[in-house]
Structures are given as C-alpha cells and as structure tokens.
Amino acid sequence: MADDNAVSGGRGRAEGEVWDGLVLDEEFIRAAETSEPSARARMLAARWRAEEPEPQPWRSDEPPAGWFFSKARRRRWRRR
C-alpha cells in the first residue's frame, strides 16, 4: 500500500482514474469552446485601448522611395 502512494505522488486512486479515460486528440482540442487571441492581437488591443489608431484609407500604401520607381529606370526599360 505504501508503494502505491509513492508511485501516484500521494494522490488518491480516484483522481488518477478520472484522467485515465481522457484522450487529448484533435477532436478534443477542436471541441474546446474558448480560444486565446494571438500575441499580436493582444498587443494591438492594449495599444489601441491607450490610444486610438488613426484612420487609414483603403490601399494607402505608398511606393517605396528610391530608384525602383524612378523615371530614368522606366525609360531604360522601354528602350529594350
């Protein structure tokens, strides 16, 4: 009897039997009702709570600065 307590870490047998039938497979994980947001989502939520983001127009990306969109480069490309 003393050996059983040493093996189970002092827990009762009833507690071990509860977890014996539990299988942590994909079905079990997908059935979980709660999910934690990603780290980036938590970071942005905290940042936006402190200061609201400025509105951005749709597709407001500017072309990169530098040689890639220069007129001289376009002229050289058309000559070929």
Secondary structure as UniProt FT lines:
FT   HELIX           2..8
FT   TURN            9..10
FT   HELIX           13..20
FT   HELIX           26..30
FT   HELIX           39..50
FT   TURN            58..59
FT   HELIX           67..69
FT   HELIX           71..79
//
